[in-house]
Amino acid sequence: MSTKGSKVVLVTGASSGIGRACAELLSARGHTVYGTSRKPSPGPAGYRMLEMDVTRDESVQKAVATVLEEQGHVDVVVNNAGYALAGPIEETSIEEAQRQLDTNFFGVLRVCHAVLPFMRARGSGLIVNMSSLGGVVGLPFQGLYSASKFALEGLTESLRQEVASFGIQVTSLQPGDVRTPITENRVRVQRCGPESTYRRAFETALGIIEKEERAGASVELVARQVLALVDRKQVGVRYS
Ligand code: NDP
């Protein structure tokens, strides 16, 4: 059973950036938090870090089983683990594209498969999927990242309707640009330099990319949005 706080929360990808900020804030507000990473190091005293690679079924199931063994249930899952592949679509290999989808989309699906039977049995639960502005508009030179987040938005909307009658709520967040390690891989520094075939197209797209950056937020702001969802009894929906 839960030993402190009001909710048992699993945050995937909590070793840095948005996920770490969420784990820290939720823990500081009294929730019982488990963060995950592929190479977990001991987290701050407030919460525990578990090993989870969202691209591996058995790794996902093992981490979820640990939470269930220790707490008896999981109230909230924040599907946050992900990375951003950048570059022209034409120059993105199928293997790179599959890896992007395997983490950002199938990773979420694996975690949902692992937790839903237990949430259904308990008749309650909240799943928060960390989408992106790129899940609402196609971002130039982040095509496969956008595709992964559009797919995530579709999954979120369908799942929301499928599990509502079991008392489970499903929603997503769409942050703009947030300064974290993920942004180090961005297209500004890779593949679109002076020698690139796509240099001119990239320069044309710069305005859109800069808009995305201006729509950005801090990790603290996104963490506060997640906290608001966790603490609310009913979460809003994008389409109703
Ligand atoms: P970070 O790079 O700071 O954090 C990414 C996290 O995901 C890390 O904890 C990493 O853990 C984990 N991760 C990556 N691959 C895997 C994997 N295969 N299995 C398990 N964990 C994995 O990025 P952000 O905090 O910026 O991003 C977090 C989420 O927010 C992502 O889904 C991203 O798409 C989304 N987002 C980010 C925005 C931004 O501008 N930063 C804007 C909109 C959405 P480890 O490497 O330790 O395993």
Residues whose N, C-alpha, C, O or C-beta is under 5 A from the ligand:
A	BS01	NDP	G13 A14 S15 S16 G17 I18 G19 T36 S37 R38 K39 M52 D53 V54 T55 N80 A81 G82 Y83 T103 M130 S131 S132 L133 P175 G176 D177 V178 R179 T180 P181 I182
